[in-house]
Each structure stands twice: as C-alpha cells, then as structure tokens.
Amino acid sequence: MRSANDVEAYLGKMNRHYSPVEDQPGTFLVHGGTNMPPTALRVDPPLVVLRVHVGDVEGADSANGELFKKLLTLNAKSLVHTSFGLEDSRIVLVSALELENLDYNELEATLDEIDVTLAQQVASLAELSKAASVRPGAKGNG
C-alpha cells in the first residue's frame, strides 16, 4: 500500500517544487509555472486528490452559459486525468487517483495535464468570463 511518503518521494523524483501544508499531514502545495495557482495534493486514503482553484464565478447561471459550455467541452475533448468542476462559486480543476495502485507515471501525467491546462486555458477562460464576471484565482490554493 502506498502512503504519503511515497507520494512525496514521487514529487521529489519529478523535481517538482512543493511544500507540505502545516497541520495537515499528507497535504502538499505543488507549485507549477509562474503566475499559476498551486495545486493542492492531499493523500486521503484510499485516494490522492488533486485540486486547483482556477477562478470564481459570480452572477446568475444564465450569464455563465458560455463559460460552462467551454468547461464541459474541455472536459470531453481535452482532459484525460482531470476535469473542471464547480465548488460553490469556485471553478476548480480536479483529479482523484487510487492510492493503493498509484505509480510515478500516473501522478506525473496528472500533474503535467494540470500544468498544461492551466497554461493553455486560464487566459481564454478569463477572457470568456469577463462578461460572466469571473475573476481568475491565480493565488487560490485549491
């Protein structure tokens, strides 16, 4: 059975810049590119949950129709290991992996997909969401 120590060893092997979250054992902030929000990674057996706060949604759902359509399209066409979702008024990019069988390549692929998605999509989502009153969450922690 894998543990938080295994996940931390994988992060080190990947040369990922990360930091443990104080008072939350098994939780790490994994830092991606410049001006990108960190990914919160939590080892919560039987899962490893990754979550990054992309932005906030305000206003009526009807005003956000194009934004929601774009998020669902990205889920269907572009994302394999992750998906966009709404958590209250927050847009999040999330993934859940089985801890018991987690391997290095699976975690690396998931973190790489998060990095690429943030780099390629955050600007276009922010542009699309101007009319829908979304504020990009570059400093959110998932």
Residue frames relative to the residue before (quaternion, step in Angstrom):
aa qw qx qy qz dx dy dz
M 1.0000 0.0000 0.0000 0.0000 0.00 0.00 0.00
R 0.4134 -0.6994 0.5347 0.2327 3.54 -0.92 0.97
S 0.1645 -0.7738 0.6055 0.0864 3.54 -1.29 0.43
A 0.7155 -0.3990 0.3368 0.4641 3.54 -1.33 -0.06
N 0.6060 0.5584 -0.3543 0.4421 3.60 1.08 -0.64
D 0.6374 0.5138 -0.3254 0.4731 3.59 1.02 -0.76
V 0.6503 0.5112 -0.3131 0.4666 3.57 0.93 -0.90
E 0.6553 0.4990 -0.3145 0.4718 3.58 0.93 -0.86
A 0.6296 0.5211 -0.3340 0.4695 3.61 1.03 -0.74
Y 0.6268 0.5269 -0.3348 0.4664 3.60 1.02 -0.75
L 0.6453 0.5178 -0.3209 0.4608 3.59 0.94 -0.88
G 0.6533 0.5090 -0.3057 0.4697 3.57 0.99 -0.82
K 0.6531 0.5153 -0.3028 0.4650 3.57 0.98 -0.86
M 0.6680 0.4911 -0.2839 0.4816 3.59 1.14 -0.65
N 0.3515 -0.7385 0.4838 0.3115 3.57 1.31 -0.26
R 0.3044 0.7428 -0.5247 0.2835 3.54 1.05 0.83
H 0.3745 -0.6750 0.5816 0.2567 3.55 -1.06 0.76
Y 0.1563 0.7811 -0.5839 0.1566 3.57 -0.61 1.15
S 0.1183 -0.7723 0.6175 0.0908 3.52 -1.29 0.33
P 0.4689 -0.6576 0.5061 0.3025 3.58 -1.00 0.80
V 0.3934 -0.6849 0.5585 0.2533 3.56 -1.14 0.64
E 0.4565 -0.7027 0.4765 0.2660 3.56 -0.68 1.13
D 0.8462 0.1686 -0.1561 0.4807 3.54 -1.15 0.76
Q 0.6976 0.3630 -0.2826 0.5492 3.60 1.23 0.36
P 0.1828 -0.8197 0.5333 0.1011 3.60 0.28 1.21
G 0.8017 0.2671 -0.2148 0.4897 3.54 -0.99 0.87
T 0.6401 0.4800 -0.3303 0.5007 3.57 1.27 0.21
F 0.0343 -0.8021 0.5947 -0.0424 3.53 -0.89 1.05
L 0.2744 -0.6869 0.6366 0.2183 3.53 -1.27 0.49
V 0.1485 -0.7837 0.6013 0.0471 3.55 -0.64 1.19
H 0.2358 -0.8058 0.5354 0.0919 3.54 -0.58 1.22
G 0.2408 -0.7757 0.5729 0.1100 3.54 -0.84 1.05
G 0.8345 -0.1797 0.1617 0.4951 3.52 -1.02 -0.88
T 0.6975 -0.4490 0.3705 0.4180 3.48 -1.39 0.23
N 0.8458 0.1320 -0.1418 0.4971 3.56 -1.05 0.89
M 0.5653 0.5483 -0.4131 0.4573 3.57 1.16 0.49
P 0.5195 -0.6400 0.4539 0.3384 3.59 -1.03 0.71
P 0.5093 -0.6324 0.4733 0.3416 3.59 -1.11 0.56
T 0.4002 -0.6782 0.5621 0.2529 3.52 -1.27 0.48
A 0.2849 -0.7307 0.5942 0.1785 3.55 -0.83 0.99
L 0.0681 -0.7784 0.6240 -0.0033 3.56 -0.78 1.09
R 0.0058 -0.8088 0.5866 -0.0416 3.56 -0.69 1.10
V 0.2551 -0.7254 0.6227 0.1447 3.51 -0.88 1.03
D 0.1168 0.7829 -0.5857 0.1746 3.52 -0.36 1.34
P 0.2706 -0.8192 0.4730 0.1787 3.59 0.36 1.29
P 0.5618 -0.1678 -0.8097 -0.0238 1.52 -1.91 1.62
L 0.6373 0.5533 -0.3137 0.4352 3.60 1.23 0.26
V 0.2213 -0.6494 0.6924 0.2232 3.45 -1.49 0.18
V 0.1062 -0.8138 0.5713 0.0130 3.57 -0.55 1.18
L 0.1041 -0.7723 0.6257 0.0355 3.54 -0.90 1.02
R 0.0593 0.7996 -0.5899 0.0952 3.56 -0.90 0.94
V 0.0053 0.7786 -0.6274 0.0086 3.54 -1.02 0.85
H 0.3780 -0.7124 0.5544 0.2054 3.54 -0.95 0.97
V 0.2128 -0.8120 0.5378 0.0786 3.55 -0.55 1.22
G 0.7690 -0.2460 0.1938 0.5573 3.59 0.94 -0.80
D 0.4553 -0.6620 0.5273 0.2764 3.52 -1.36 0.02
V 0.2517 -0.7408 0.6045 0.1499 3.56 -1.14 0.70
E 0.0246 -0.7797 0.6257 0.0010 3.52 -0.95 0.90
G 0.7070 0.4592 -0.3271 0.4269 3.54 -1.21 0.37
A 0.7179 -0.4460 0.3352 0.4162 3.51 -1.40 0.02
D 0.6070 -0.5700 0.4149 0.3668 3.56 -1.13 0.66
S 0.6219 0.5630 -0.3472 0.4192 3.59 1.02 -0.74
A 0.6511 0.5068 -0.3154 0.4687 3.60 1.11 -0.61
N 0.7083 0.4554 -0.2454 0.4804 3.58 1.23 -0.43
G 0.2970 0.8112 -0.4701 0.1807 3.59 1.28 0.16
E 0.6858 0.4763 -0.2933 0.4657 3.60 0.85 -0.90
L 0.6279 0.5290 -0.3266 0.4682 3.55 1.04 -0.75
F 0.6734 0.4880 -0.2967 0.4694 3.58 0.86 -0.93
K 0.6224 0.5328 -0.3336 0.4663 3.59 1.04 -0.78
K 0.6468 0.5143 -0.3148 0.4670 3.59 0.97 -0.85
L 0.6542 0.5111 -0.3172 0.4584 3.62 0.91 -0.86
L 0.6748 0.4826 -0.2970 0.4727 3.59 0.92 -0.86
T 0.6292 0.5257 -0.3320 0.4665 3.59 1.05 -0.71
L 0.6379 0.5081 -0.3244 0.4792 3.58 0.98 -0.80
N 0.6219 0.5403 -0.3404 0.4532 3.61 0.97 -0.81
A 0.7340 0.4506 -0.2384 0.4487 3.57 0.87 -0.98
K 0.8074 0.3406 -0.1470 0.4588 3.58 0.90 -0.89
S 0.8128 0.3354 -0.1349 0.4568 3.58 0.96 -0.73
L 0.7553 0.4070 -0.2045 0.4712 3.58 1.05 -0.68
V 0.2042 -0.7878 0.5752 0.0832 3.55 -0.97 0.95
H 0.8000 0.2996 -0.1198 0.5058 3.56 0.79 -1.10
T 0.7693 0.2956 -0.1330 0.5505 3.58 1.21 -0.47
S 0.0790 -0.7764 0.6164 0.1053 3.55 -1.32 0.01
F 0.4591 -0.6366 0.5409 0.3023 3.51 -1.28 0.48
G 0.0461 0.7847 -0.6175 0.0271 3.52 -1.19 0.62
L 0.3934 -0.6715 0.5648 0.2744 3.52 -1.36 0.07
E 0.0368 -0.7572 0.6522 -0.0059 3.52 -0.97 0.95
D 0.7672 -0.1471 0.0095 0.6242 3.52 -0.09 1.39
S 0.7687 -0.3016 0.2196 0.5194 3.64 -0.56 -1.04
R 0.5562 0.6089 -0.3831 0.4162 3.57 1.23 0.41
I 0.3061 -0.6909 0.6212 0.2077 3.54 -1.10 0.79
V 0.0132 -0.8021 0.5960 -0.0350 3.56 -0.77 1.07
L 0.2640 -0.6901 0.6490 0.1814 3.49 -1.31 0.55
V 0.0043 -0.8498 0.5209 -0.0804 3.58 -0.50 1.19
S 0.0000 -0.7548 0.6555 0.0250 3.49 -1.38 0.38
A 0.0905 -0.7601 0.6396 0.0695 3.56 -1.20 0.58
L 0.0885 -0.7995 0.5941 -0.0065 3.55 -0.77 1.12
E 0.5007 -0.6350 0.4954 0.3174 3.57 -1.12 0.65
L 0.4088 -0.7360 0.4889 0.2283 3.58 -0.67 1.07
E 0.6353 0.5869 -0.3389 0.3702 3.58 0.87 -0.95
N 0.7981 0.2604 -0.1171 0.5306 3.58 0.96 -0.88
L 0.3336 0.7756 -0.4855 0.2270 3.59 1.25 0.17
D 0.0314 -0.7832 0.6199 0.0372 3.54 -0.97 0.83
Y 0.7358 -0.4427 0.3060 0.4111 3.50 -1.34 0.38
N 0.6946 0.5002 -0.2888 0.4290 3.60 0.77 -1.05
E 0.6419 0.5294 -0.3227 0.4511 3.57 1.01 -0.78
L 0.6749 0.4744 -0.2963 0.4814 3.58 0.91 -0.88
E 0.6441 0.5232 -0.3201 0.4571 3.57 0.96 -0.84
A 0.6559 0.5123 -0.3116 0.4584 3.61 0.92 -0.88
T 0.6562 0.5115 -0.3085 0.4611 3.57 0.98 -0.82
L 0.6770 0.4726 -0.2944 0.4814 3.60 0.90 -0.89
D 0.6280 0.5237 -0.3368 0.4668 3.60 1.03 -0.72
E 0.6449 0.5103 -0.3269 0.4657 3.59 0.96 -0.81
I 0.6245 0.5236 -0.3383 0.4705 3.59 0.99 -0.76
D 0.6599 0.5141 -0.3099 0.4520 3.61 0.86 -0.94
V 0.6875 0.4792 -0.2829 0.4665 3.58 0.84 -1.00
T 0.6522 0.5171 -0.3177 0.4542 3.58 0.92 -0.87
L 0.6565 0.4923 -0.3201 0.4734 3.58 0.92 -0.84
A 0.6725 0.5047 -0.3028 0.4487 3.59 0.87 -0.91
Q 0.7526 0.4126 -0.2193 0.4640 3.59 0.91 -0.89
Q 0.8108 0.3684 -0.1474 0.4303 3.58 0.92 -0.81
V 0.5696 0.6294 -0.4078 0.3363 3.61 0.99 -0.61
A 0.6598 0.5064 -0.3207 0.4531 3.60 0.90 -0.85
S 0.6895 0.4661 -0.2969 0.4683 3.61 0.89 -0.88
L 0.6257 0.5176 -0.3436 0.4718 3.59 1.06 -0.67
A 0.6405 0.5155 -0.3274 0.4657 3.58 0.99 -0.79
E 0.6458 0.5143 -0.3144 0.4687 3.58 1.00 -0.84
L 0.6643 0.4990 -0.2894 0.4752 3.56 0.90 -0.95
S 0.7377 0.4582 -0.2320 0.4382 3.55 0.95 -0.86
K 0.3999 0.7136 -0.4961 0.2911 3.62 1.16 -0.05
A 0.6836 0.4679 -0.2809 0.4845 3.56 0.95 -0.87
A 0.7161 0.4316 -0.2434 0.4917 3.56 1.18 -0.57
S 0.4707 -0.7175 0.4089 0.3105 3.61 1.29 0.19
V 0.3580 0.6988 -0.5373 0.3079 3.60 0.80 0.96
R 0.1936 -0.7586 0.6130 0.1065 3.51 -1.01 0.90
P 0.4246 -0.6929 0.5062 0.2888 3.63 -0.65 1.01
G 0.3172 -0.7765 0.5271 0.1363 3.57 -1.00 0.93
A 0.0002 0.8594 -0.5112 0.0049 3.60 0.73 1.01
K 0.7569 0.3529 -0.2353 0.4972 3.59 1.11 -0.37
G 0.4051 0.7181 -0.4751 0.3074 3.57 1.26 0.21
N 0.2964 -0.7821 0.5199 0.1737 3.60 -1.09 0.47
G 0.6610 -0.5300 0.3174 0.4260 3.54 1.09 0.52
